[in-house]
Amino acid sequence: MSPPGDSALRFRAANDAPFEDLQAVLGASTAGRCQCQRIVLGDRDWWDMPVAERRLRLHEQTNPDDPGAASTSGVIAYLDGEPVGWVAVAPRTTYRRYTGPRSSSVPWQGRHEDRADGSVWAIVCFVVRKGCRGQGMTYELARAAVDLARERGAAAVEGYPIVAPPGQEITWDEASVGTPQVFAAAGLEEVGAPTVRRRVYRVDF
């Protein structure tokens, strides 16, 4: 990860950057209320949890003083030294909503692999600040997430984009998981279509 600098788009792993920078990206929007915990905890535990506790959990997950945080992280994008984007990427086992027994977001039928395999990482959420959207930032964040997973020893990395059936549209919240085009540009290939709307993209290192 490159440190932030002037007149350039740079990236830092979240546990190598001030937590305030991450909060500046998340802001007070839906992302700020979620604090990237819904996918970590699953709907049941997340739903009634106060935002302050969600924020505390995210701080613990990205804490540079915690050795375990090195494997539970994400990437912050900086433009001209200002934090402008975030992508959550960590071992797939981090995300209970995708790997828990009640998981429906990414059905496991037909997938012959161990859910508890921590060597497979997952890219699960993108956030770009207002004023910087529509400039391809999500594509750059996806590439940075793949680089981080590779640098930290991942055997593979996956993404789970949603596609709109004919005549339907994807909402803003749904688009936060990324699109097939974003993952394809980062070197991932489609390896599954478990539902009408959900796709599984993956690259093995």
Backbone as CSV, one residue per row, in Angstrom:
resi,resn,N_x,N_y,N_z,CA_x,CA_y,CA_z,C_x,C_y,C_z
1,MET,0.832,-1.190,0.000,0.000,0.000,0.000,0.874,1.249,0.000
2,SER,0.527,2.212,-0.810,1.275,3.452,-0.888,0.708,4.465,0.087
3,PRO,1.563,5.291,0.686,1.048,6.334,1.569,0.365,7.422,0.768
4,PRO,-0.560,8.173,1.377,-1.230,9.233,0.646,-0.250,10.327,0.258
5,GLY,-0.487,10.944,-0.866,0.380,12.017,-1.324,-0.421,13.026,-2.112
6,ASP,0.183,14.115,-2.484,-0.513,15.169,-3.195,-0.651,14.828,-4.664
7,SER,-1.779,15.293,-5.263,-2.018,15.208,-6.706,-1.938,13.774,-7.219
8,ALA,-2.375,12.812,-6.410,-2.343,11.422,-6.862,-3.353,10.623,-6.063
9,LEU,-3.787,9.517,-6.662,-4.646,8.578,-5.953,-3.750,7.534,-5.327
10,ARG,-3.804,7.442,-4.006,-2.961,6.505,-3.273,-3.830,5.661,-2.351
11,PHE,-3.245,4.579,-1.831,-4.009,3.653,-1.008,-3.221,3.276,0.247
12,ARG,-3.960,3.070,1.332,-3.357,2.569,2.569,-4.256,1.496,3.151
13,ALA,-3.642,0.439,3.683,-4.419,-0.534,4.436,-5.025,0.173,5.640
14,ALA,-6.256,-0.191,5.986,-6.964,0.516,7.049,-6.246,0.423,8.383
15,ASN,-5.561,-0.691,8.638,-4.853,-0.801,9.916,-3.471,-0.170,9.857
16,ASP,-3.230,0.624,8.802,-2.004,1.412,8.686,-2.364,2.873,8.432
17,ALA,-3.579,3.251,8.833,-4.061,4.608,8.594,-4.874,5.067,9.795
18,PRO,-5.011,6.370,10.006,-5.832,6.863,11.122,-7.283,6.421,10.973
19,PHE,-7.881,5.993,12.070,-9.270,5.575,12.034,-10.176,6.735,11.628
20,GLU,-9.774,7.944,11.936,-10.556,9.115,11.558,-10.670,9.239,10.040
21,ASP,-9.668,8.772,9.310,-9.739,8.822,7.850,-10.834,7.906,7.330
22,LEU,-10.934,6.724,7.928,-11.983,5.796,7.527,-13.354,6.375,7.857
23,GLN,-13.471,6.994,9.014,-14.752,7.579,9.392,-15.118,8.754,8.486
24,ALA,-14.135,9.467,7.989,-14.404,10.565,7.065,-15.018,10.048,5.774
25,VAL,-14.596,8.853,5.353,-15.166,8.253,4.142,-16.577,7.756,4.413
26,LEU,-16.757,7.057,5.515,-18.073,6.492,5.817,-19.102,7.576,6.116
27,GLY,-18.682,8.649,6.800,-19.554,9.775,7.053,-20.786,9.395,7.862
28,ALA,-21.861,10.143,7.635,-23.114,9.913,8.361,-24.155,9.255,7.477
29,SER,-23.731,8.701,6.374,-24.633,8.068,5.422,-25.012,6.671,5.899
30,THR,-25.646,5.909,5.023,-25.962,4.515,5.337,-24.697,3.754,5.713
31,ALA,-23.596,4.031,5.003,-22.333,3.357,5.309,-21.859,3.699,6.711
32,GLY,-22.049,4.960,7.123,-21.639,5.365,8.456,-22.466,4.704,9.536
33,ARG,-23.719,4.456,9.241,-24.563,3.767,10.220,-24.230,2.281,10.292
34,CYS,-23.858,1.707,9.158,-23.548,0.278,9.124,-22.190,-0.026,9.733
35,GLN,-21.190,0.845,9.444,-19.825,0.636,9.912,-19.253,-0.702,9.439
36,CYS,-19.715,-1.167,8.284,-19.237,-2.419,7.697,-19.378,-3.607,8.650
37,GLN,-20.431,-3.597,9.464,-20.634,-4.665,10.437,-21.767,-5.614,10.078
38,ARG,-22.646,-5.220,9.191,-23.767,-6.108,8.876,-23.281,-7.405,8.242
39,ILE,-22.297,-7.303,7.363,-21.779,-8.501,6.716,-20.900,-9.286,7.684
40,VAL,-20.232,-8.579,8.591,-19.403,-9.259,9.585,-20.262,-10.047,10.567
41,LEU,-21.334,-9.417,11.056,-22.118,-9.998,12.147,-23.297,-10.840,11.680
42,GLY,-23.827,-10.532,10.509,-25.094,-11.133,10.099,-26.245,-10.259,10.568
43,ASP,-27.380,-10.380,9.911,-28.508,-9.480,10.162,-28.978,-9.496,11.614
44,ARG,-29.094,-10.676,12.204,-29.704,-10.786,13.532,-28.920,-10.008,14.572
45,ASP,-27.606,-10.184,14.632,-26.799,-9.502,15.648,-26.590,-8.029,15.320
46,TRP,-26.604,-7.702,14.048,-26.342,-6.322,13.628,-27.537,-5.415,13.856
47,TRP,-28.728,-5.926,13.654,-29.913,-5.082,13.516,-30.132,-4.136,14.692
48,ASP,-30.081,-4.644,15.921,-30.370,-3.837,17.106,-29.120,-3.257,17.763
49,MET,-27.975,-3.444,17.145,-26.734,-2.943,17.735,-26.601,-1.436,17.508
50,PRO,-26.331,-0.659,18.555,-26.153,0.789,18.385,-24.992,1.105,17.436
51,VAL,-25.103,2.221,16.737,-24.056,2.626,15.801,-22.722,2.783,16.519
52,ALA,-22.758,3.305,17.735,-21.515,3.494,18.483,-20.792,2.168,18.705
53,GLU,-21.536,1.106,18.970,-20.906,-0.199,19.166,-20.389,-0.754,17.838
54,ARG,-21.125,-0.524,16.775,-20.640,-0.950,15.456,-19.325,-0.247,15.134
55,ARG,-19.275,1.055,15.437,-18.048,1.814,15.169,-16.892,1.291,15.998
56,LEU,-17.160,0.953,17.261,-16.120,0.404,18.131,-15.597,-0.913,17.574
57,ARG,-16.491,-1.759,17.079,-16.065,-3.031,16.498,-15.177,-2.806,15.277
58,LEU,-15.551,-1.857,14.421,-14.727,-1.581,13.247,-13.366,-1.048,13.664
59,HIS,-13.335,-0.222,14.696,-12.055,0.285,15.188,-11.171,-0.855,15.673
60,GLU,-11.758,-1.799,16.377,-10.988,-2.953,16.847,-10.460,-3.777,15.675
61,GLN,-11.266,-3.912,14.634,-10.878,-4.718,13.475,-9.758,-4.078,12.667
62,THR,-9.627,-2.763,12.762,-8.609,-2.068,11.973,-7.510,-1.479,12.849
63,ASN,-7.456,-1.877,14.100,-6.510,-1.324,15.059,-5.088,-1.788,14.754
64,PRO,-4.176,-0.864,14.458,-2.803,-1.271,14.131,-2.050,-1.862,15.304
65,ASP,-2.545,-1.636,16.541,-1.868,-2.190,17.719,-2.305,-3.612,18.027
66,ASP,-3.297,-4.102,17.286,-3.805,-5.459,17.487,-3.245,-6.362,16.398
67,PRO,-2.400,-7.338,16.740,-1.826,-8.209,15.713,-2.879,-8.893,14.848
68,GLY,-4.045,-9.177,15.430,-5.093,-9.835,14.672,-5.713,-8.943,13.617
69,ALA,-5.560,-7.625,13.781,-6.171,-6.702,12.830,-5.531,-6.808,11.451
70,ALA,-4.327,-7.348,11.398,-3.642,-7.453,10.105,-4.406,-8.328,9.132
71,SER,-5.268,-9.203,9.639,-6.016,-10.073,8.745,-7.496,-9.708,8.686
72,THR,-7.859,-8.581,9.288,-9.244,-8.117,9.238,-9.204,-6.652,8.878
73,SER,-9.234,-6.366,7.605,-8.891,-5.016,7.215,-9.678,-4.566,6.008
74,GLY,-9.144,-3.564,5.373,-9.695,-3.000,4.165,-8.704,-1.989,3.642
75,VAL,-9.110,-1.226,2.642,-8.223,-0.263,2.015,-8.915,1.099,1.939
76,ILE,-8.177,2.141,2.288,-8.655,3.514,2.163,-7.954,4.156,0.980
77,ALA,-8.724,4.833,0.130,-8.171,5.571,-1.002,-8.041,7.044,-0.631
78,TYR,-6.939,7.656,-1.061,-6.694,9.076,-0.819,-6.502,9.784,-2.158
79,LEU,-7.134,10.921,-2.300,-6.958,11.757,-3.479,-6.450,13.115,-3.017
80,ASP,-5.269,13.483,-3.505,-4.635,14.726,-3.060,-4.530,14.774,-1.538
81,GLY,-4.266,13.617,-0.947,-4.061,13.541,0.489,-5.322,13.449,1.319
82,GLU,-6.506,13.497,0.688,-7.764,13.435,1.410,-8.391,12.047,1.269
83,PRO,-8.903,11.467,2.359,-9.547,10.154,2.260,-10.857,10.258,1.498
84,VAL,-10.994,9.446,0.444,-12.167,9.570,-0.429,-12.883,8.246,-0.693
85,GLY,-12.259,7.115,-0.383,-12.884,5.834,-0.701,-12.471,4.737,0.260
86,TRP,-13.272,3.691,0.297,-13.034,2.558,1.205,-13.528,1.284,0.550
87,VAL,-12.777,0.220,0.718,-13.236,-1.105,0.316,-12.914,-2.071,1.446
88,ALA,-13.910,-2.856,1.832,-13.726,-3.851,2.881,-13.252,-5.151,2.246
89,VAL,-12.116,-5.659,2.704,-11.572,-6.920,2.206,-10.865,-7.609,3.356
90,ALA,-11.153,-8.890,3.532,-10.594,-9.660,4.643,-10.802,-11.136,4.347
91,PRO,-10.239,-12.011,5.161,-10.538,-13.430,4.989,-12.045,-13.664,4.967
92,ARG,-12.484,-14.519,4.088,-13.913,-14.764,3.913,-14.582,-15.190,5.213
93,THR,-13.844,-15.860,6.095,-14.389,-16.304,7.371,-14.795,-15.133,8.269
94,THR,-14.326,-13.930,7.968,-14.683,-12.740,8.726,-16.164,-12.419,8.598
95,TYR,-16.758,-12.793,7.472,-18.081,-12.289,7.111,-19.155,-13.341,7.342
96,ARG,-19.757,-13.273,8.530,-20.751,-14.260,8.935,-21.971,-14.262,8.009
97,ARG,-22.302,-13.103,7.467,-23.490,-13.035,6.596,-23.298,-13.868,5.336
98,TYR,-22.047,-14.078,4.927,-21.760,-14.865,3.733,-21.390,-16.305,4.032
99,THR,-20.949,-16.572,5.253,-20.435,-17.920,5.532,-21.166,-18.633,6.659
100,GLY,-22.059,-17.944,7.357,-22.764,-18.561,8.465,-23.784,-19.587,8.009
101,PRO,-24.309,-20.378,8.942,-25.255,-21.448,8.594,-26.548,-20.935,7.988
102,ARG,-26.905,-19.681,8.272,-28.132,-19.118,7.711,-27.865,-18.289,6.456
103,SER,-26.645,-18.343,5.962,-26.282,-17.508,4.822,-27.172,-17.789,3.625
104,SER,-27.731,-16.714,3.072,-28.510,-16.832,1.846,-27.977,-15.903,0.767
105,SER,-27.113,-14.962,1.157,-26.580,-14.013,0.191,-25.716,-14.692,-0.856
106,VAL,-24.929,-15.651,-0.427,-24.102,-16.424,-1.358,-24.341,-17.900,-1.059
107,PRO,-25.399,-18.495,-1.622,-25.696,-19.906,-1.343,-24.499,-20.797,-1.640
108,TRP,-24.358,-21.816,-0.834,-23.208,-22.704,-0.950,-23.523,-23.994,-1.686
109,GLN,-24.762,-24.171,-2.099,-25.081,-25.370,-2.855,-24.212,-25.439,-4.113
110,GLY,-23.588,-26.593,-4.299,-22.756,-26.758,-5.482,-21.342,-26.239,-5.331
111,ARG,-21.024,-25.662,-4.175,-19.666,-25.161,-3.940,-18.953,-26.142,-3.030
112,HIS,-18.004,-26.818,-3.551,-17.345,-27.897,-2.820,-16.048,-27.379,-2.190
113,GLU,-16.193,-26.543,-1.185,-15.020,-26.038,-0.490,-15.382,-25.743,0.957
114,ASP,-14.368,-25.587,1.767,-14.529,-25.418,3.198,-14.864,-23.965,3.523
115,ARG,-16.012,-23.728,4.137,-16.382,-22.365,4.529,-15.379,-21.775,5.520
116,ALA,-14.712,-22.625,6.276,-13.789,-22.173,7.311,-12.375,-21.955,6.784
117,ASP,-12.189,-22.005,5.475,-10.865,-21.813,4.882,-10.508,-20.330,4.908
118,GLY,-9.651,-19.947,5.845,-9.265,-18.548,5.990,-8.315,-18.041,4.936
119,SER,-7.839,-18.917,4.059,-6.923,-18.458,3.013,-7.656,-17.816,1.841
120,VAL,-8.978,-17.985,1.791,-9.790,-17.332,0.765,-10.305,-16.016,1.340
121,TRP,-9.996,-14.911,0.666,-10.444,-13.601,1.098,-11.659,-13.176,0.294
122,ALA,-12.359,-12.158,0.800,-13.556,-11.660,0.117,-13.565,-10.134,0.116
123,ILE,-13.949,-9.572,-1.018,-14.159,-8.130,-1.167,-15.664,-7.911,-1.066
124,VAL,-16.117,-7.178,-0.039,-17.546,-7.202,0.253,-18.266,-5.858,0.190
125,CYS,-17.548,-4.739,0.230,-18.262,-3.458,0.250,-17.360,-2.332,-0.232
126,PHE,-17.951,-1.419,-1.008,-17.261,-0.232,-1.514,-18.015,1.012,-1.052
127,VAL,-17.252,2.033,-0.658,-17.835,3.332,-0.331,-16.960,4.413,-0.961
128,VAL,-17.581,5.331,-1.688,-16.883,6.471,-2.279,-17.608,7.741,-1.849
129,ARG,-16.853,8.723,-1.384,-17.458,9.967,-0.905,-18.108,10.741,-2.044
130,LYS,-19.148,11.478,-1.677,-19.796,12.349,-2.656,-18.780,13.319,-3.235
131,GLY,-18.927,13.605,-4.505,-17.987,14.476,-5.191,-16.887,13.718,-5.897
132,CYS,-16.720,12.436,-5.525,-15.694,11.604,-6.156,-16.303,10.416,-6.884
133,ARG,-17.617,10.329,-6.887,-18.276,9.211,-7.544,-18.344,9.435,-9.050
134,GLY,-18.493,8.322,-9.780,-18.586,8.416,-11.227,-17.262,8.650,-11.909
135,GLN,-16.161,8.458,-11.200,-14.827,8.686,-11.756,-13.993,7.412,-11.811
136,GLY,-14.643,6.268,-11.649,-13.913,5.007,-11.709,-13.205,4.632,-10.432
137,MET,-13.537,5.297,-9.323,-12.862,5.028,-8.061,-13.064,3.586,-7.597
138,THR,-14.270,3.037,-7.817,-14.537,1.674,-7.375,-13.617,0.680,-8.074
139,TYR,-13.327,0.921,-9.345,-12.406,0.044,-10.077,-11.022,0.061,-9.423
140,GLU,-10.558,1.250,-9.057,-9.236,1.362,-8.441,-9.218,0.702,-7.067
141,LEU,-10.299,0.862,-6.318,-10.374,0.235,-5.001,-10.356,-1.286,-5.109
142,ALA,-11.037,-1.826,-6.104,-11.050,-3.280,-6.277,-9.641,-3.800,-6.556
143,ARG,-8.906,-3.099,-7.390,-7.526,-3.523,-7.681,-6.670,-3.457,-6.418
144,ALA,-6.864,-2.396,-5.634,-6.098,-2.263,-4.393,-6.452,-3.364,-3.403
145,ALA,-7.716,-3.750,-3.363,-8.142,-4.828,-2.458,-7.502,-6.154,-2.855
146,VAL,-7.458,-6.429,-4.148,-6.810,-7.655,-4.622,-5.332,-7.634,-4.244
147,ASP,-4.688,-6.484,-4.417,-3.270,-6.368,-4.070,-3.048,-6.633,-2.578
148,LEU,-3.926,-6.076,-1.723,-3.776,-6.279,-0.287,-3.936,-7.747,0.088
149,ALA,-4.952,-8.391,-0.488,-5.170,-9.809,-0.188,-3.954,-10.634,-0.601
150,ARG,-3.409,-10.350,-1.763,-2.225,-11.082,-2.240,-1.037,-10.832,-1.323
151,GLU,-0.818,-9.574,-0.941,0.317,-9.225,-0.090,0.234,-9.905,1.269
152,ARG,-0.975,-10.135,1.747,-1.143,-10.714,3.079,-1.369,-12.216,3.051
153,GLY,-1.028,-12.830,1.936,-0.959,-14.279,1.895,-2.219,-15.007,1.487
154,ALA,-3.205,-14.316,0.931,-4.421,-14.991,0.493,-4.114,-15.967,-0.635
155,ALA,-4.808,-17.089,-0.634,-4.693,-18.048,-1.733,-5.628,-17.682,-2.876
156,ALA,-6.688,-16.962,-2.542,-7.678,-16.550,-3.539,-8.476,-15.405,-2.957
157,VAL,-9.156,-14.666,-3.817,-10.043,-13.610,-3.356,-11.316,-13.657,-4.190
158,GLU,-12.450,-13.425,-3.519,-13.753,-13.493,-4.179,-14.501,-12.175,-4.031
159,GLY,-15.479,-11.966,-4.934,-16.419,-10.865,-4.840,-17.795,-11.390,-5.183
160,TYR,-18.841,-10.716,-4.674,-20.202,-11.224,-4.824,-21.146,-10.142,-5.356
161,PRO,-20.956,-9.735,-6.594,-21.795,-8.664,-7.145,-23.231,-9.112,-7.373
162,ILE,-24.109,-8.117,-7.437,-25.515,-8.337,-7.757,-25.793,-7.780,-9.149
163,VAL,-26.524,-8.520,-9.940,-26.917,-8.059,-11.274,-28.438,-7.909,-11.299
164,ALA,-28.898,-6.982,-12.114,-30.337,-6.722,-12.203,-30.965,-7.608,-13.265
165,PRO,-32.036,-8.319,-12.937,-32.773,-9.066,-13.953,-33.351,-8.102,-14.981
166,PRO,-33.705,-8.591,-16.157,-34.268,-7.722,-17.199,-35.441,-6.909,-16.679
167,GLY,-35.395,-5.609,-16.951,-36.477,-4.726,-16.544,-36.394,-4.227,-15.124
168,GLN,-35.360,-4.619,-14.381,-35.199,-4.173,-12.998,-33.906,-3.393,-12.848
169,GLU,-33.773,-2.697,-11.729,-32.584,-1.910,-11.454,-31.980,-2.324,-10.123
170,ILE,-30.711,-2.008,-9.962,-30.011,-2.261,-8.704,-30.049,-0.990,-7.879
171,THR,-30.394,-1.105,-6.597,-30.422,0.061,-5.733,-29.000,0.463,-5.348
172,TRP,-28.872,1.675,-4.791,-27.550,2.166,-4.399,-26.931,1.229,-3.373
173,ASP,-27.716,0.798,-2.382,-27.168,-0.077,-1.351,-26.686,-1.398,-1.942
174,GLU,-27.427,-1.946,-2.894,-27.025,-3.208,-3.514,-25.734,-3.032,-4.313
175,ALA,-25.596,-1.883,-4.958,-24.403,-1.642,-5.771,-23.146,-1.533,-4.925
176,SER,-23.298,-1.348,-3.604,-22.125,-1.215,-2.742,-21.290,-2.487,-2.691
177,VAL,-21.857,-3.621,-3.096,-21.074,-4.864,-3.093,-20.207,-4.985,-4.343
178,GLY,-20.341,-4.040,-5.270,-19.559,-4.090,-6.503,-20.373,-4.646,-7.658
179,THR,-19.868,-4.450,-8.847,-20.521,-4.940,-10.055,-19.625,-5.949,-10.753
180,PRO,-20.193,-6.780,-11.615,-19.346,-7.716,-12.362,-18.224,-7.029,-13.118
181,GLN,-18.497,-5.858,-13.683,-17.480,-5.149,-14.454,-16.299,-4.736,-13.581
182,VAL,-16.604,-4.321,-12.357,-15.547,-3.902,-11.433,-14.636,-5.074,-11.091
183,PHE,-15.226,-6.216,-10.775,-14.416,-7.377,-10.410,-13.654,-7.932,-11.610
184,ALA,-14.280,-7.932,-12.765,-13.596,-8.419,-13.970,-12.375,-7.560,-14.277
185,ALA,-12.503,-6.249,-14.109,-11.384,-5.351,-14.379,-10.238,-5.560,-13.397
186,ALA,-10.553,-6.084,-12.210,-9.521,-6.351,-11.199,-8.921,-7.743,-11.351
187,GLY,-9.332,-8.477,-12.375,-8.742,-9.783,-12.647,-9.524,-10.970,-12.148
188,LEU,-10.730,-10.749,-11.608,-11.553,-11.861,-11.149,-12.426,-12.360,-12.291
189,GLU,-12.790,-13.624,-12.253,-13.646,-14.222,-13.266,-14.881,-14.822,-12.615
190,GLU,-15.977,-14.828,-13.342,-17.200,-15.420,-12.808,-17.029,-16.932,-12.678
191,VAL,-17.332,-17.429,-11.474,-17.218,-18.875,-11.220,-18.541,-19.463,-10.758
192,GLY,-19.558,-18.630,-10.593,-20.842,-19.144,-10.156,-21.943,-18.117,-10.271
193,ALA,-23.157,-18.609,-10.423,-24.355,-17.768,-10.447,-25.397,-18.456,-9.577
194,PRO,-25.234,-18.383,-8.266,-26.067,-19.169,-7.358,-27.535,-18.749,-7.311
195,THR,-27.843,-17.500,-7.684,-29.223,-17.047,-7.754,-29.409,-16.223,-9.016
196,VAL,-30.642,-15.799,-9.260,-30.911,-14.984,-10.446,-30.118,-13.686,-10.407
197,ARG,-29.927,-13.140,-9.215,-29.286,-11.833,-9.089,-27.835,-11.880,-8.622
198,ARG,-27.432,-12.941,-7.985,-26.111,-12.973,-7.375,-25.106,-13.706,-8.259
199,ARG,-23.889,-13.163,-8.312,-22.789,-13.807,-9.028,-21.610,-13.977,-8.050
200,VAL,-20.774,-14.962,-8.339,-19.544,-15.169,-7.583,-18.375,-14.979,-8.531
201,TYR,-17.493,-14.027,-8.197,-16.278,-13.781,-8.972,-15.074,-14.155,-8.117
202,ARG,-14.022,-14.648,-8.773,-12.884,-15.159,-8.007,-11.612,-15.113,-8.839
203,VAL,-10.492,-14.928,-8.112,-9.178,-15.105,-8.708,-8.339,-15.897,-7.720
204,ASP,-7.616,-16.895,-8.224,-6.710,-17.685,-7.418,-5.280,-17.222,-7.676
205,PHE,-4.501,-17.120,-6.597,-3.118,-16.645,-6.735,-2.145,-17.808,-6.847
